[in-house]
Amino acid sequence: MFGLFRLPILLMIAFIVGVFFERSNQREACEGIGQWDDGFCVTDGANE
């Protein structure tokens, strides 16, 4: 019975960790082409 309560909690924790991991990867990828500003990668338009 405890497993039914534990599963959604563990899934939620894994989802949140995944979101933060992906945002970190996006920030690192943005360093080469622009600036990270408020959660968005802002480029100067020269790389298009």
Protein Blocks (a to p, Z undefined) as FASTA:
>chain_A
ZZmmmmmmmmmmmmmmmmmmmmmmmmmmmmmnmcceehiacdehlmZZ
